[in-house]
């Protein structure tokens, strides 16, 4: 059998090969473990002893589940024993240029690949939905951490720990849950005090933001179990909810960090694998309590595009490097019988899958603050789906243990390029907003009825990276703009979690509380103001869920709304919250001109506002109407229709 050192030399730089082999095979690691470093603004992980590396991982590097042995991947169907499985699997991963075992991987020491276990510390310590502010919470978390890390303490391959999986920090559920708890729960008392002090003990001030539930007519009534507050349309109650979310998240991150540093101080605390979305207040609250922030990610479009706002925002919200703990690409054409039954990224063919996945890897590596990318997962989900019903072609290999050769070849090439791409990101910065913004011509006819953004092939050129949000928050989405002779075209990719049952209202959802994207533009015929408002309506297929229906309005100088038929002008892509994708094609006639042409000057303001007016991001001008309170102030933007 080849030595670990010889195997590693073939696939990694010599310094990485030597250190890992010595540490994991000869057990001569320096006292300090894995770490993080920053070089000219670029984050890396570091090996024991100092050499830097970029973590390229695969999740669920394990032998599968015996319960799925007849219709899923199970190692005993293909290998005589676990040692043979480990040797062959590691050989494959090295060949495809992976260098880490991600979440839910076998911790076997038969593999030399570094490892990041997911230990469910918060869930096992009963932090999230129990009582994180209880006086004994830290003591219990330390005891739980000691038990959970015990199996890994002597495993030199362990980089650090994912503390949980997909916590989410959904703001309103935390607020509703703890408000409805009994007074004996310490976190309920923290929330009550926060509410009381926020409104300075004046009930009439609270009533401007909330509609109390039955039997709640005073602050004392809020101490009762079962207390309910609903957001009042037009109020500002969402900002109190933000404050409580930050308090809960901050307490969680403090507890798990202190606990892990107490019981295993040389391992990295690598976060709770945020679920394809992040709550900005929770990320801000994590500062100082994470070595690495981990987030899962659903690639934005089938061509592998990664919306820059997501990782650029994290770079401003946290001082920690980011590890993409899960990303994936599936194809309807697969050998495992997977049907891809949901919104997670999937395309039609394996060729499209390979191209999109490889492009995504290159996009991820170009972010300065991203220090690792982990693919989900090693093998396909079982035909017929896993226990929770999810049924996706996510594997590097199928359920018959046969590699998807197009995919693995494309990823091997992209993975090999990652260190150089990442090192080169040291020189990448958002350019300052030009005095006159060039609006590029559309590269394809924009279709707003196809549930797709495939007609935006040049997304790097059409993106407007100069949106502002009042500190400490950051833009919650990207906006792209292009022009055609007959239309001005826009799309907005964003994230916005909202509990749509939280609002007190009868009948239609109030327009004032919708997610909105506004375009104020003067193309030479006077200022025209349009607002696309995304109205949640009960889903016709899934009970208890919503679909977002676009409504388009013309807005006059006094803020009066006049509805315009939206069909053929604006569409919302079928993505569930917290993911938002809205595309607009404004005809030249609505702008008051016959057609658009190269060299035409524009004056414009663009702004987007989240549900319940939680945040507004703006480019150019001071937005009129309801969004003004939270908008950053700037001069109107001058633009010109570019001819190239």
BELCOR-V172028 format. One line per field, one symbol per residue. ss: DSSP state (~ for helix, > for strand, _ for the rest). phi: phi as a letter, one per 40 degrees, with the letter a starting at -180 (. if undefined). burial: b if it has 9 or more other ideal C-beta (glycine too) atoms within 8 Angstrom, else e. A space follows every 10 residues. Layout:
ss = ???
phi = ???
burial = ???
This chain:
ss = ___~~~~~~~ ~__~~~~~~~ ~~~~~_____ ____>>>>>_ _>>>>>____ _>>_>>>>__ ___>_~~~__ ___>~~~___ _~~~~~~~~~ ~~~~~____> >_________ ___>>>>>__ ~~~~__~~~~ ~_____~~~~ ~~~~~~~~~~ ~~_____>>> >>________ ~~~~~~~~~_ _____~~~~~ ~~~~~~~~__ __~~~~~~~> >>________ ~~~_____>> >>_____~~~ ~~~~~~~~~~ ~~~~~~~~~~ ~~~____>>_ ___>_____~ ~~~~~_____ _>>>>>____ _______~~~ ~~~~~~~___ >>>>>>>__> >_________ _____>>__~ ~~~~~~~~~~ ~~~~~____> >>>>>___>_ __________ ______>___ __>_~~~~~~ ~~~~~~~~~~ ~~~~~~~___ _____>>>>_ >_________ ________~~ ~~>____>__ ______>>>> >>>>__>>>> >>>>>_____ __>>______ ~~~_>>>>>> >>____>>>> >>>>>>>>__ _____>>>>> >>>>>_____ >>>>_____> >>______>> >>>>>>>~~~ ~_________ >>>>>>>>>_ ~~~__>>>>_ ____~~~~~~ ______>>>> >___
phi = .ccdccccdc bbddcccccc ccccccfbcd dcccababbf gbcbcbcdhh dcabcbbbcf cacgbdcbcc aacacccbbc accccccccc dcccccgcba ccdgcccdcc bccdbbcbbf cccccfccbb acccdcccdc cccccccccd cbccccccci bccabfcgfc ccdccccccc cccccccccc cdcccdcdbf gbccccccbb bccdgbbacc cccccgcbbb ccdgcbcccc cdccdccccd cdcccccccc cccaccbccb gbfdcgabcc cccdccdgbb cacbacabdc bccgcbccdc cccccccbcc cbbccaaaab bccacbgcbf ciccdabcbc cccccccccc dccdcccccc babbcbacbc cdcggcdcgc abcbccbccc gccccccccc cdccdccddc cccccdccac cccccbccbc cccaccbbbb fabccbcbcc cccbcbcbbd cccbdbabbb babbdbabba bbbabacacc ccccabgccc dcbccbbbbb abchbgcbbb bcbcccbdcc bbcgbbbcbc bbbcbcccgc bbcbdccgba bbccbcdccb bbbbbccdcc cgbcabadgc cbbabbabbc dgfcabbbbg gbccgcccdb cccacdccba ccbb
burial = eeebbebbbe bbeeebbbbb bbbbbeeebe eebbbbbeee ebbbbbbbbe bbbbbbbbbb beebeeebbe ebbbbeeebe ebebbbbbbb bbbbebbbbb bbbebbbeee bbbbbbbbbb bbbbbbbbee bbbbeebbeb bbebbbebbe ebeebbbbbb bbbbbbbbbb bbebbbbbbb beeebbbbbb bbebbbeebe eebebbbebb bbbeebeebe bbbbeebbbb bbbebbbbeb bbbbbbbbbb bbbbbbbbbb bebbeebbbb bbbbeebbbb bbbbbbbebb bbbbbbbbbe bebbbbbbbb bbbbbebbeb bbbbbbbbbb bbebebebeb eeebbbbebb ebbbbbbbbb bbbbbbbbbb bbbbbbbbbb bbbebbeeeb bbbbbbbbbe beebebbbbb bbbbbebbee bbebbbeeee eeeeeebebb bbeeebebee eebbbbeebe ebbbbebbbe eeebbbbbbb bbbbeebbbb bbbbbbbbbb ebbeeeeebb bebbbbbbbb bbbeeeebbb bbbbbbbebe eeeeebbbbb bbbbbeeebe beebebeebb bbbeeebbbb bbbbbbbbeb bbbeebeeeb bbbbbbbbbb bbbbbbbbbb bbbbeebbeb beebeebbbb bbee
